[in-house]
Amino acid sequence: MSKPEVILIAAMSIDGFIAPKDQEKLPSTVWTSKEDWRFFTKKSKEIGTMIMGSKTFETIKRALPDRRTIVMTSKPEKYNKYIDSNLEFTTSNPEDILNNLAQQGLEKVALCGGAHIYSLFLQKGLIDRMFLTVEPYVFGEGVKLFSISAEEKFILIGQERLNEQGTLLLEFQRK
Ligand SMILES: NC(=O)c1ccc[n+]([C@@H]2O[C@H](COP(=O)([O-])OP(=O)(O)OC[C@H]3O[C@@H](n4cnc5c(N)ncnc54)[C@H](OP(=O)(O)O)[C@@H]3O)[C@@H](O)[C@H]2O)c1
């Protein structure tokens, strides 16, 4: 049984940050475009299952509709009140989560952040594809897409301009 294809989805600044240093001053609802949100919603629903870290979950604090969400945390009991049919909390490592999904017959899973979880999967060579929405902002400081050193090679397989301001959607596949 092969593991599901892991498809990273992220919005980032021109200089590679997925969040600015001061997120209260510049929340993602301001710096990411409505076209990015539409893309994220459509693609994550199409894939059907999302994996994210507990810090990212804490920015939404609910199950997103019509998708299954798997939240990685070392303290699942902290999130008991949020559990529902589409939302689960796990202490499993990436390989076990993917093996489990493969046993359930899943072919794809969306990797939805944040930096810690993106980095964990990258470090283990588990990212197959990436959809990166580049918003025309420069942050200088903030949360980087990846927070580890790596030499993984990807190839650009798709590009689209999403709006007038120049939000770019880039699709990369692992070489
Ligand atoms: N622009 C975008 O597309 C985008 C997307 C997603 C997130 N973000 C941003 O990214 C930031 C959050 O990123 P982050 O790196 O701080 O946090 P994160 O990756 O969302 O979550 C990290 C947390 O996950 C848990 N965890 C990590 N490894 C684990 C493992 N092996 N097993 C079980 N649990 C594990 C730990 O929390 P516990 O204490 O619960 O164990 C850890 O602190 C936020 O600012 C968010 O807005 C941006």
The ligand as a MOL file (V3000), in Angstrom:
LIG
                    3D

  0  0  0     0  0            999 V3000
M  V30 BEGIN CTAB
M  V30 COUNTS 48 52 0 0 0
M  V30 BEGIN ATOM
M  V30 1 N 0.4420 31.3800 5.3190 0
M  V30 2 C 0.0340 30.1310 5.4530 0
M  V30 3 O -0.3170 29.4620 4.4770 0
M  V30 4 C 0.0150 29.5020 6.8080 0
M  V30 5 C -0.4790 28.2070 6.9500 0
M  V30 6 C -0.4740 27.6380 8.2270 0
M  V30 7 C 0.0200 28.3520 9.3150 0
M  V30 8 N 0.4910 29.5980 9.1290 0 CHG=1
M  V30 9 C 1.0630 30.3440 10.2670 0
M  V30 10 O 2.0810 29.5430 10.8610 0
M  V30 11 C 2.1630 29.8550 12.2490 0
M  V30 12 C 2.1270 28.5700 13.0440 0
M  V30 13 O 3.2580 27.7890 12.6890 0
M  V30 14 P 4.1420 27.0910 13.7950 0
M  V30 15 O 5.3260 26.5230 13.1320 0
M  V30 16 O 4.3490 28.0560 14.9130 0 CHG=-1
M  V30 17 O 3.1730 25.9790 14.3910 0
M  V30 18 P 2.4500 24.6800 13.7440 0
M  V30 19 O 3.3740 24.0130 12.7800 0
M  V30 20 O 1.0880 25.0510 13.2860 0
M  V30 21 O 2.2620 23.7780 15.0480 0
M  V30 22 C 3.3840 23.3690 15.7960 0
M  V30 23 C 2.8970 22.5760 16.9950 0
M  V30 24 O 2.4530 21.2840 16.5910 0
M  V30 25 C 2.7280 20.3410 17.6210 0
M  V30 26 N 3.6400 19.3500 17.0520 0
M  V30 27 C 4.7500 19.5860 16.3590 0
M  V30 28 N 5.3640 18.4360 15.9930 0
M  V30 29 C 4.6160 17.4540 16.4500 0
M  V30 30 C 4.7270 16.0530 16.3920 0
M  V30 31 N 5.7470 15.4290 15.7960 0
M  V30 32 N 3.7520 15.3330 16.9570 0
M  V30 33 C 2.7230 15.9410 17.5800 0
M  V30 34 N 2.5780 17.2810 17.6710 0
M  V30 35 C 3.5200 18.0320 17.1160 0
M  V30 36 C 3.4180 21.1140 18.7560 0
M  V30 37 O 2.4120 21.6180 19.6300 0
M  V30 38 P 1.8630 20.8860 20.9760 0
M  V30 39 O 2.3210 21.7570 22.0840 0
M  V30 40 O 0.3680 20.9130 20.7950 0
M  V30 41 O 2.4260 19.5160 21.0220 0
M  V30 42 C 4.0180 22.2970 17.9990 0
M  V30 43 O 4.2420 23.4160 18.8230 0
M  V30 44 C 0.9920 30.7740 12.5560 0
M  V30 45 O 1.4900 32.0870 12.5630 0
M  V30 46 C 0.0680 30.6040 11.3780 0
M  V30 47 O -0.6940 31.7470 11.1320 0
M  V30 48 C 0.5030 30.1950 7.9070 0
M  V30 END ATOM
M  V30 BEGIN BOND
M  V30 1 1 1 2
M  V30 2 2 2 3
M  V30 3 1 2 4
M  V30 4 1 4 5
M  V30 5 2 4 48
M  V30 6 2 5 6
M  V30 7 1 6 7
M  V30 8 2 7 8
M  V30 9 1 8 9
M  V30 10 1 8 48
M  V30 11 1 9 10
M  V30 12 1 9 46
M  V30 13 1 10 11
M  V30 14 1 11 12
M  V30 15 1 11 44
M  V30 16 1 12 13
M  V30 17 1 13 14
M  V30 18 2 14 15
M  V30 19 1 14 16
M  V30 20 1 14 17
M  V30 21 1 17 18
M  V30 22 2 18 19
M  V30 23 1 18 20
M  V30 24 1 18 21
M  V30 25 1 21 22
M  V30 26 1 22 23
M  V30 27 1 23 24
M  V30 28 1 23 42
M  V30 29 1 24 25
M  V30 30 1 25 26
M  V30 31 1 25 36
M  V30 32 1 26 27
M  V30 33 1 26 35
M  V30 34 2 27 28
M  V30 35 1 28 29
M  V30 36 1 29 30
M  V30 37 2 29 35
M  V30 38 1 30 31
M  V30 39 2 30 32
M  V30 40 1 32 33
M  V30 41 2 33 34
M  V30 42 1 34 35
M  V30 43 1 36 37
M  V30 44 1 36 42
M  V30 45 1 37 38
M  V30 46 2 38 39
M  V30 47 1 38 40
M  V30 48 1 38 41
M  V30 49 1 42 43
M  V30 50 1 44 45
M  V30 51 1 44 46
M  V30 52 1 46 47
M  V30 END BOND
M  V30 END CTAB
M  END
